[in-house]
Amino acid sequence: MNNSATYLEFLRFCLNDNYPIPACIKEIRWHDLLEFSIKHTISGLFVPTVLMKDGKLKIEDFQGNKPTDDDVMEWVFEEYRLNRNNTRLFEHTQKASDWFLENGFRNCILKGQGNALMYPNPYLRAAGDIDIWLEGGKEKILAFTKKYYNEPYNSMHVDFPMFRETPVEVHFHPTRMFNPRMNKKMWDYCDIMGPEQFENRITSPDGKYSFCTPTNEFNLFYQLDHIFRHVIYEGIGLRQIIDYYFLLRKRYNDGITPEANEKFVALLKKFRMHKFAKAMMYLQKEVLGLDEKYLYTKPNKSEGKFLLNEILEGGNFGKYEKRLNASLEGVEGHFRRFIKLETFRLRLLRHYPSEAVWMPFRDLRRTWERNRTKDGDTPEEKKTTHE
C-alpha cells in the first residue's frame, strides 16, 4: 500500500463513526501524514484522532506506532493554527456580511466559513478567503466597490481588500462555466435562485456568528460546478471533496426525497455535469466511506479513479502539479508554452468535452487581457486561485 492509499484509509476512519481501526495505523509516519494533510488542506480532520481527543483511539490502538513527542507538538501547533485562523476568518466573515447588508446589499457567503459550519468542529477546517455573493448585479456592485478600491475584476467577481489578513472576493455571480452557452444558462439559473440564498441565514453552533449561506440544493449544485471548473482549469484538493462529503450528509439529515434526487440529477444533466457528479459519488463512497444512502446518483468507477488521480497529482488548486511543470521545463516563448499547456489539458477532453474544448479560447483571451493591461487599459481579468 502506497502512502496516499494509507493516508486515505486512515482518513476514512477519522471521518466515519463505527469504522474499524485500519491495519495501516502501524505503518503511518505521523510527520508525513501531517505534510500530506497540509498539502490537501485537510489537517483538521486528522487532528482530533491523532491527538486522541475524539475517543476513536486509545494508546494501545496505535499498535506500537504512537506519535512521538515531536510529532505530538507538530500536531498540537497545527490545531492551534487552525483554531486561530478560523476565529479570525469567522470574525471577518461576519463583519463583511453585516457591512454590505448595512450598505444595501443582501448577501450570501459562498464556501469558506459556510462550509466550516457543516464540520464536526467548525474551527478545524482549513481557513481561506471570503467569497461573498451580493445581490444587485455587476454594474451596481462595481459602482459601489470602486468608491473604496479600484481593484481588478473579471466576469464573476472583484477583489475587495477590506481586511489586511483576509482576502475578500465580491461576487456578481457565484460561479461560471467555460462553455459560453452553458455559462449564460448558469447565470440565468443563479439569478433565479439568488433571492432564496440571500435569506438563508444560519448561526454557528456556539452562537457567535450568523450570516446567510446557500440552501442545501443550490449549494450542492454550486459547489459541484466550482469543483468541476477547477479540475478543468488548474486542479482541486481533497478539502473541496470533503466539503462536499459534509454537504451530502447535511442534505440527507435535513430531509430529502427520491423525487428531489431525480429533479437534481435532471438539473445536472441540463448543465452536462452528471458524468462528473458520478465521479464525485465514487470518491464519496469508495474513498471517503460515505454510505450510499447519502448519494443522489450512482457512482462511476473509471471516472472516479481518473478524478482521484487528478486530485492526488495536483493538490489544492494545482499547487503541487508536477506533470505540467515537467513538460514546461526548458520551453521558451509564449506560443510554445501555450501549445504545451493545451496539450497537457487534452487528457480532460475525453472526460469533460463540453467544458475542456473551450480552454484554449479562454487562455488566449487571458493573454490578450494581460497585454491590454500592459498598454495601460483597465484590466477586466485577473487570475486568482479561488475564482
Secondary structure, DSSP 4 states (H G I P E B T S, - for coil): --HHHHHHHHHHHHHSTTPPPPGGGGT--HHHHHHHHHHTT-HHHHHHHHTT-SSS--GGGGTT-PPPHHHHHHHHHHHHHHHHHHHHHHHHHHHHHHHHHHTT--EEEESHHHHHTTSSSGGGSPP--EEEEESS-HHHHHHHHTTT----B-SSEEE---SSSS-EEEESSS---SSHHHHHHHHHHHHHHHHHHTT-EEE-TTSS-EEE---HHHHHHHHHHHHHHHHHHT---HHHHHHHHHHHHHHHHH---HHHHHHHHHHHHHTT-HHHHHHHHHIIIIIT---GGG-SS---HHHHHHHHHHHHHH-GGGTT--HHHHHHTT--SHHHHHHHHHHHHGGGTTT-HHHHTTHHHHHHHHHHHHHHHHTTPPP-----TT-
